[in-house]
Amino acid sequence: MKHVFNSLNQLYYLIYTLIILMTISGYFLNMNSLLTISVDESTAYSLLIIHGIVSILALVYYVYFFVNKGKFKSIENTKVREIKFLNSGKIRLFLIGISLFIGVIALYLVRSEIPLYFLAVSGLLLLISKPVEVKIEEILSDN
């Protein structure tokens, strides 16, 4: 169980760090006008639609994971239980990370406040999805 926690924790902080670095670098590139890309309306709409779809997909998968937490206890083999929980947790974190990544790109390319709403939802999901060792042991224990 310690391996599951360590793996999810490393992925969580990797996503967290990369998003912070992307946001800071995007801010400084945008502030100094070093990176100016003109995005036409159709590309901006497409980027916003993709960001919205990925954010909603991340939210739906998080809710699915939250509802089906008890399903992991029904798996008898502990190794299989840990592997399935780890894979499910990684998928959840990857979807949230991709949503944040696309959101930061959309924020600086589209230069609108629309991506902020999806970024707020994805950021909240990332904070809620922080791996906690006690909760993981509770889900994966045989009791």
N, C-alpha and C positions, 0 to 999 in steps of 0.2 A: 504494500500500500504506500510505502514511502516513495517508491519509484514513480508511482502514478502522480503523487503530489509534486515531486520534484520536476517531472516532465511538464506538467500543466503549469506550474509556477514559472518555469523558465520561458515557456511560450508566452505566457501572460505578460511578463516583464519585457520580453523582446518586442512584442507588439506595442506595448505602452511606450517604450523608449523610442522606437522607430517613428511612431506617430508624433511624439513631442519634437523629435529632431526635424521631421518633415515640416511641421507647423512653423517652427522657428526659422528654418532655412527659407521656406516660402514667404514668410513675413519679411525677412531681410531682402530677398530678391525682389519682392514686390515694392518694398519701401524705397529702394534705391533705383527702381526702374531698370534693373539689370535684365530682367526677364519679362518682356512684354510680348504677349501672343494675342493676336486678335482672333477671337472665336466668333464665327458667324452664328446666327440664331439657331439654325438647325442642329449644329454641333452642340451648342449649349443645351438645347432641349434634350438631345439624345443623351448627353452626359448626365443631366439631371434625372432623366427617366431611369437610366441604368443605376444611378446612385440610389434612387428611391426603391427600385426593385430589390437591389442587394440588401438595403437596410431592412426592408420588410421581410425578406427571406431570413435574415439574421434574427429578427424579432420572433418570427414564427418558429424557427428552429429552437430558439431559447425557450419559448413557451412549451414546445413539444418535449424538450429535454427536462424542463421543470415538472411537467405533468407526469412523465414516465420515469421519474427517479426510482420509484418503488419497484419497477420492473427488473432492475439489476439484482435485487435481493432474491428473485425467483430463480436465477441462474445458479445451479448447484456447484459447478466447478469454479473455484476461486480465481484460477489463472484466466479462464475465459471471461469471468465477470470483470476482472481488472482490465483486460485488453479491450473489452467492449466499452467500458466506462471511459478509458483513456482515449479511444478513438472518437467517441461521442463528444468528449470534452474538447478534443483538438479541432473537430469539425466546427463546434460552436465558437471557439476562439478564432479560428481562421475566417469564418463568415463575418464575425464582428470586426476583425482586423481589416479585411478587404473592404468592408463598408466604410470604416474610418479612413482608409487609404484613398478610396475613390472620393470620399467627401472632402478631404483636404485638397486634393487635386481640383475638384469642382469648385471649391471655395475660391481658389486663387485664379482659376481660368475664367470662370463665369463672372466673378466679381459681383456676386449678389448675396443676399442674406438667406435665400431659399435653402442652400445646403446646410446652413447652421442648424435647422430643425432636425434633419436626419443625423447630423453629427452629434447633436445633443442626445438623441435617442441611443445612438451607437455607443457614445461615451458612457452613458448611464449603464448600458448593458455590459460594457467592459468592466466598469467598477463593480457591478453586481456579480459578474462571473469570476471574480478573483478567487482562486483556489484557496480553500481553507482546509487544513489537514484534519481537523476534528470532523468536519462535515463529510469529507471523503471517506474517513474511517467508518463513520456512521452508516454511510450508504453501502460500503463494500463489506462491512462486517457480517458475520454469520448470524448474529443475534437478531 
